[in-house]
Each structure stands twice: as C-alpha cells, then as structure tokens.
C-alpha cells in the first residue's frame, strides 16, 4: 500500500452507525417503540463500509460513532470495527436530540452508551457525536463531565432546522479543524466550505450524495489548503439503495434520505482513491497528532 507523506494533510472519515429507521426525517412515522420490529440492515451495511476501507489503495483509519441501541443488538459489529483498527466512539444511546432531553436524561444517555461500548471492546471510548448534530453549550458541558476526550457534533451550516450551535473560542482563523476547549477536552467540527460570510454544507451525508464528485473534490481541496484537515461524515444506510421505503414521509424528507443512494459507495471509494497523498486518521489520533505538533 502507498503511505501518505509525513507532511500530508489529514482527512477524518467519520461514520454515524445508525439504521435506516432511526433517522429524524422518519421519526413521525417510525416511533421509537417500533424500532425492534424493523428490518435491521446496519450490520451488513457497516461491514460493507469496513471492507471498502480495507481495500483502499492507502491506509485508512476511521471513526465510527455507534448508536448504543445498535451496539446492544450488534456487539460483534462493534468488536469488528475495533479489531480492524478503527475508532469506536459514541453516538448516544437512543438517538434523541440533545436539546429535547433534560440534563439528567442526556447525562444518562451519555454514560449508558459510553459504558456499553467500553464493555464490548474492553477499551476507553473517548469520542461523542450528538444525533443530528443537536449539540448546545449546555450539552457540551455534560459531554465533558461524562468523561469524553472530545465532541464532534458542531456543524456550522445554519440552514438545517435540527443542527445545534456552540460558542467556540475566538481564534484568528475561522473554521479550525480542532478547538481546545479545556486542556483535556476538544471539539472537532464537521468541515464546511466558507465563501466570504456564507457557509456551504460540504461535510458529507446528503450533501455529499447531491454534489457532483468533481465539485466536491474541488471544495475539499480548498478546505485542506486552508485548514490542513477535512472532517467528513456519512451513515451506513447511505450505501444501501435496497432499504425499505417510508412512503408516508414528506416528499422533501424522502428526497433528502433517498437521493443518489445507489451511487454513494463508489463515490466514497473514488474520494478515498483520489486523496491517497493525505493521511486518513481517527479523530482520537488526530488530536494526538495536533498535541505533538
């Protein structure tokens, strides 16, 4: 395998491990109480992603933010992610939005998911990502108090109705890939494209599926040139065009969920293969790299 040079830039591939029926777009029609009755496809799709990463033409380590509900039912999947050298991190337990929970509810969710994942892999879990990027200043304090090393929930794009917001330290440069919030706690925002005062969503998910591959690559090159790091996210269900259809959902929600599913796997594969000169690190390893520099 070709290895990235020591002065290469960094790409953080992150995957939010949840299933097709757990997304916010379908919550009105698929309540939590019915989740156990749904077809579980997350294990197959995640293994497919793991195989894609293993077959990449450059060493790739990624971070998997795993929903506790999934980990409880698929502990072997969690072990597989860990054994393949990727980082196991928390996506909470029940995919409730942070700002819709009381402090006690969120605290229990943060601790329950962390302890479950640690019990499965026998190693400390240090990263957290809020469902639908629903982070707030108050929630971030609870994440730190729960013993996590870092949060990766901040998405600076203001055009999405569910994203939360954070008060980050003022710095000379905008859109840093890593913010030191305390000497032992960090924020890794999802990467977006900033043109003047306008923020354009560029971090992954449905935006990755919508953007033409060449245009996406140009934007990533701009972000890497500016900040030396690009943080990308997606979900295992985004490579699954055969998943069940929720026909009663609103047209916009269905479009947002199903657009270009059949193309995403090859698009991700091509994205990795066109960036072999860069380092693909886990979030935890990226923090260590920055601390050493």
C-alpha positions in Angstrom: 0.0 0.0 0.0 1.1 3.5 -0.7 1.5 5.5 2.5 0.9 9.2 3.0 3.9 11.5 3.4 4.8 12.9 6.9 3.8 16.4 5.9 0.5 15.3 4.3 -2.8 16.9 5.2 -5.4 15.0 7.2 -8.8 13.6 6.3 -11.1 12.4 9.1 -13.6 9.9 7.8 -16.4 9.5 10.4 -19.5 7.2 10.2 -22.6 7.6 12.3 -23.7 4.0 12.8 -27.4 4.0 12.9 -30.1 2.2 10.8 -32.5 3.4 8.1 -35.5 3.6 10.5 -33.7 5.7 13.2 -33.3 8.9 11.3 -35.0 12.1 12.3 -36.7 12.5 8.9 -38.9 9.5 9.6 -39.5 9.8 13.3 -43.1 11.0 12.8 -43.9 7.7 11.1 -41.5 5.3 12.8 -41.7 5.9 16.6 -39.0 4.5 18.9 -41.4 1.9 20.3 -41.5 0.2 16.9 -37.7 0.0 16.2 -37.4 -3.6 17.4 -40.0 -4.6 14.7 -38.0 -3.1 11.8 -35.6 -4.9 9.5 -32.0 -4.4 10.8 -29.7 -3.6 8.0 -27.0 -1.7 9.7 -24.6 -4.6 10.3 -24.5 -5.6 6.7 -24.0 -2.1 5.5 -21.3 -1.3 8.1 -19.4 -4.4 7.2 -19.6 -3.3 3.5 -18.0 0.0 4.5 -15.3 -1.7 6.6 -14.4 -3.8 3.5 -14.3 -0.7 1.3 -11.9 0.9 3.7 -9.8 -2.2 3.9 -9.5 -2.4 0.1 -8.5 1.3 -0.3 -5.2 2.0 -2.0 -3.8 3.8 1.0 -4.0 3.0 4.8 -7.4 4.2 6.1 -8.4 4.5 9.8 -11.8 6.0 10.5 -14.0 6.8 13.5 -17.4 5.1 13.9 -19.8 6.9 16.2 -22.0 4.0 17.2 -25.6 4.3 18.5 -25.9 2.4 21.8 -29.2 0.8 20.6 -27.3 -0.7 17.7 -24.4 -1.7 19.8 -26.6 -3.6 22.2 -28.0 -5.7 19.4 -24.8 -6.0 17.3 -21.9 -6.3 19.8 -19.9 -8.4 17.3 -20.1 -5.5 14.8 -18.6 -3.1 17.4 -15.8 -5.6 18.1 -15.2 -6.0 14.3 -14.8 -2.2 13.9 -12.4 -2.1 16.8 -10.4 -5.2 15.7 -9.9 -3.7 12.2 -8.1 -0.7 13.8 -10.8 1.9 13.6 -12.0 4.1 16.5 -15.2 3.1 18.3 -17.0 6.3 19.6 -20.4 7.1 20.9 -23.5 8.4 19.0 -25.6 8.4 22.2 -27.9 5.5 23.0 -31.4 6.2 21.7 -30.9 8.9 19.0 -32.8 11.6 21.0 -31.8 15.1 20.1 -29.7 16.7 22.8 -31.8 19.8 23.2 -35.0 17.7 23.6 -33.7 15.9 26.6 -33.4 17.1 30.2 -29.9 17.4 31.6 -30.5 14.2 33.6 -31.8 12.3 30.6 -28.8 13.4 28.5 -26.4 12.6 31.2 -27.8 9.1 31.5 -27.7 8.7 27.7 -24.1 9.8 27.5 -22.9 7.5 30.3 -25.0 4.5 29.2 -23.7 4.5 25.6 -20.1 5.1 26.7 -20.2 2.2 29.3 -21.8 -0.2 26.9 -19.3 0.4 24.1 -16.4 0.2 26.6 -17.7 -3.1 27.9 -17.8 -4.5 24.4 -14.3 -3.5 23.3 -12.5 -3.5 26.6 -11.1 -0.1 25.9 -11.9 3.5 26.8 -14.3 5.3 24.5 -13.3 8.9 24.2 -15.4 10.5 21.4 -19.0 11.6 21.1 -21.3 12.9 18.3 -24.8 14.2 19.0 -27.6 12.8 16.9 -28.4 15.2 14.0 -25.6 17.5 15.3 -28.0 18.7 18.0 -25.3 20.0 20.3 -25.6 23.0 22.6 -23.3 24.7 25.1 -25.2 23.0 27.9 -25.0 19.6 26.3 -21.3 20.0 25.6 -20.6 20.6 29.3 -22.4 17.3 30.0 -20.3 15.5 27.4 -17.1 16.7 29.1 -18.4 15.8 32.5 -19.3 12.3 31.3 -15.6 11.7 30.7 -15.2 12.1 26.9 -12.0 13.5 25.5 -13.7 15.2 22.5 -17.0 16.0 20.9 -17.6 16.1 17.1 -21.1 17.5 16.9 -20.7 21.1 15.7 -21.9 21.8 12.2 -21.5 25.4 11.2 -24.1 25.3 8.5 -27.1 27.3 9.7 -29.6 26.2 7.1 -30.6 22.9 8.7 -33.5 23.1 11.1 -32.1 20.5 13.5 -28.5 21.4 13.9 -27.5 22.9 17.2 -24.9 25.6 17.9 -21.9 26.2 20.1 -19.9 29.1 21.5 -16.4 28.3 20.4 -13.2 30.1 21.4 -12.5 33.1 19.2 -9.4 32.5 17.0 -7.5 34.3 14.3 -8.5 31.8 11.7 -12.1 30.7 11.1 -13.4 27.1 10.9 -10.5 25.4 12.7 -10.5 21.6 12.4 -9.8 21.3 16.2 -10.7 23.6 19.1 -9.1 23.1 22.5 -11.9 23.9 25.0 -10.0 22.9 28.1 -6.6 21.3 28.5 -8.2 17.9 28.2 -11.4 18.4 26.1 -11.7 19.2 22.4 -14.2 19.9 19.6 -13.8 18.5 16.1 -16.4 20.3 13.9 -17.6 18.8 10.6 -16.0 20.6 7.7 -17.9 23.1 5.6 -17.0 25.5 2.8 -16.9 29.2 3.7 -17.1 31.7 0.9 -17.0 35.2 2.4 -19.6 35.1 5.1 -21.6 32.3 3.5 -21.3 28.7 4.9 -22.0 26.0 2.4 -22.5 22.4 3.7 -19.6 20.3 2.5 -19.1 17.7 5.3 -20.8 14.7 3.9 -24.2 13.0 4.3 -26.9 14.1 1.9 -24.7 17.0 0.7 -22.1 14.5 -0.4 -24.7 12.5 -2.3 -26.0 15.6 -4.0 -22.8 17.2 -5.0 -21.0 16.2 -8.3 -17.8 14.3 -7.4 -15.5 16.8 -9.1 -17.2 19.8 -7.4 -17.0 18.1 -4.1 -13.3 17.3 -4.6 -12.5 20.9 -5.5 -14.2 22.1 -2.3 -12.3 19.6 -0.2 -9.0 20.7 -1.8 -9.9 24.3 -0.8 -10.7 23.3 2.8 -7.5 21.2 3.0 -5.4 24.1 1.7 -7.0 26.5 4.2 -7.0 24.2 7.3 -4.9 21.1 6.6 -7.8 18.9 7.7 -11.2 17.8 6.3 -13.8 16.1 8.5 -16.3 14.0 6.6 -19.4 12.1 7.8 -21.9 9.7 6.5 -24.1 6.8 7.6 -24.1 3.1 6.7 -27.6 3.3 5.3 -26.3 5.8 2.6 -24.8 3.0 0.7 -28.0 0.9 0.8 -30.3 1.6 -2.2 -32.4 -1.5 -1.4 -33.5 -0.4 2.1 -37.3 -0.2 2.8 -39.1 3.0 1.6 -41.1 5.1 4.0 -43.7 6.3 1.6 -45.8 8.2 4.0 -42.9 10.6 4.9 -43.0 14.1 3.4 -41.6 14.5 -0.1 -38.7 16.6 0.9 -37.7 14.2 3.7 -37.9 11.3 1.3 -35.8 13.1 -1.3 -33.2 14.1 1.4 -33.0 10.5 2.6 -33.0 8.5 -0.7 -31.3 10.7 -3.2 -28.4 9.0 -5.0 -28.1 6.1 -2.6 -27.0 3.8 -5.5 -24.0 6.0 -6.2 -22.7 6.7 -2.8 -20.5 3.6 -2.3 -18.5 4.1 -5.5 -18.4 7.9 -4.8 -16.8 7.3 -1.4 -14.3 4.8 -2.9 -13.3 7.3 -5.6 -13.0 10.1 -3.0 -10.5 8.0 -1.0 -8.5 6.9 -4.1 -8.1 10.5 -5.2 -6.7 11.6 -1.9 -4.0 8.9 -1.3 -1.4 11.6 -0.7 -3.1 12.5 2.6 -3.4 10.8 5.9 -6.7 9.1 6.9 -6.7 9.2 10.7 -9.2 8.6 13.5 -10.4 11.6 15.5 -8.5 10.4 18.6 -5.3 10.0 16.6 -5.7 13.4 15.0 -6.0 15.0 18.5 -2.7 13.3 19.5 -1.1 14.4 16.3 -2.0 18.1 16.9 -0.9 17.9 20.5 2.5 16.6 19.4 3.0 19.4 16.8 
